[in-house]
Amino acid sequence: MSLTNITIIGGGACGISAFIELFLQLRIAGRHRQVSITIIEENEEVGKGLAFGTKQPGHILNTQASLMGIHFTEPEHFSEWLIAHEHRVAEEVVDNQGENEAFTTRRLYGDYLKEQFEHYFKLAQEEGMHVQVIHASAIHVKQLEAGFEVQMSGNETHSCDFLVLSPGTPVANNYPDLEGKENYFGSPWPSSAILENIPKHADIGILGCSLSAVDALMTLTDNDYKGKITCYSPDGLMPRVQSQSQQMVDCKHITIRNLHQIQRNELRNPTVKEIFRLFMREAEAYAGGKIDWKATKRTDKPADQLLAQDIEIAKNGGDALTNIPYSLRYESSEMWKWLDKSEKLKFKKWLGNYWSVNRHCMPLVNAERVNGLFKSAQLRVVPFLQDVVFDEKKNAFQLTYDDGEEAFEKYIINATGPAASVEMMKSELIQNLAKGGIIEPEPAGGIKINTETMQVITGHVPYPNFYAIGHITNGLLLDVNAVWFNVKMIGNLSRHLISQIIGNAS
């Protein structure tokens, strides 16, 4: 009897979590000897991709350990692992919020992922399940009469019955004309490319000033770079700072209940304006009085001054604009689902940047290091970036910003963050899938999926036996850069996928 094969493209955090949950549920159902699982991963080590394969000590998780567990319904599993392995972690833990809520290095989290994968991979083999890892790059997918054929690097192919697309966080291809230029680095990762090619006393331009840019700054400071560093950004907004003791807000106004009331009273979904009004009421109730909302605007204020203020706010428990989004982390994705497509686009246009900097903050330890760069005048942030081109005559990158002002940089690191739209994703696989009509772009970002089952949708219907997880679903699901959220959605995916096998198996 031939085995039913499940293939997972991608061996990062999402791919590992999906593998573990699928194995566990198949074993519990007694079907593990009738099903095989294949993981296609281009890196030599499963779990050690761009994000968690780093060796830099300053590359710290932006979420505390108590939310980083890789197992479905066990977000605290990683913090428990840290306590159990205290003798191993040493200086890899930044105790920003207390032992169970500490921030850790990404390289330590990569060790955790690798260890969890290897344990359950071996356990699956011991239990009689056929599992394998193919170390190759998936390039394209072809639909067969029954199932799929994955085309890989080296002209290799692999056939499967069920396919889970888990390609990780895609690098952005938002400056295609700069690709291939000497001294242009299309991503802060892997850091080895930067360290091997940029002299330590060189001046450096960084595109962006979000969490990816903070990673680039940590790479440079970890390795004692001395040159001037300039972050160029369209809005100049740096991430705010995570509180030492994050205060949970018991929301009374911006709630699922109140949004559902709009649905049943108005027979429509809520609008962005209605949600923002509820947020304003919540923030003012939390603050104990009226808020000068014009004063909360950040785009016209120097980044160094804002960071210094944010550090003090974080040390004192945070404020309404950081604590409320943090407290809504479990509800915000459901609220996002209830926005019509046009309202999602309005949110991204009007509030997207502010949501990002307040919801996805940097750890305090990194904020203080960045603040030190500002104080020493080694770092500055230039807002209102308009264009970047390569000047052949000057053999340098020309950056235009504000009202036509110009700057020239010999070295440029693109740290604008992951691509939201499919067309901007620097991935041969994703581009081939889109061209072949196997995936369909979602206007708000990522691809179309069924948000309850994680099935890929093409032509307005679910694609049989084809699933996707992680950042590629960013338009329809809000918190896809959070491990805890992706693990939650993997639970939905696993239940649906296994129900298809058990329901169809003879």
Secondary structure as UniProt FT lines:
FT   STRAND          4..9
FT   HELIX           13..29
FT   TURN            32..34
FT   STRAND          35..40
FT   TURN            46..47
FT   TURN            50..52
FT   TURN            57..58
FT   HELIX           65..67
FT   TURN            72..73
FT   TURN            75..76
FT   HELIX           77..84
FT   HELIX           86..89
FT   HELIX           90..92
FT   STRAND          93..94
FT   HELIX           99..101
FT   STRAND          103..105
FT   HELIX           106..126
FT   TURN            127..128
FT   STRAND          130..134
FT   STRAND          138..143
FT   STRAND          148..152
FT   HELIX           153..155
FT   STRAND          157..160
FT   STRAND          162..165
FT   HELIX           176..178
FT   TURN            179..180
FT   TURN            182..183
FT   STRAND          184..185
FT   HELIX           191..197
FT   TURN            200..201
FT   STRAND          204..207
FT   HELIX           211..222
FT   TURN            223..224
FT   STRAND          229..232
FT   HELIX           256..266
FT   HELIX           272..287
FT   HELIX           293..296
FT   TURN            299..300
FT   HELIX           303..315
FT   TURN            316..317
FT   HELIX           320..327
FT   TURN            328..331
FT   HELIX           332..337
FT   HELIX           341..350
FT   HELIX           352..359
FT   HELIX           364..375
FT   TURN            376..377
FT   STRAND          379..382
FT   STRAND          385..391
FT   TURN            392..395
FT   STRAND          396..401
FT   TURN            402..404
FT   STRAND          405..409
FT   STRAND          412..414
FT   HELIX           422..424
FT   HELIX           428..435
FT   TURN            436..437
FT   TURN            443..444
FT   TURN            451..453
FT   STRAND          455..458
FT   TURN            459..460
FT   STRAND          461..468
FT   HELIX           471..473
FT   TURN            474..476
FT   TURN            478..481
FT   HELIX           483..504
//
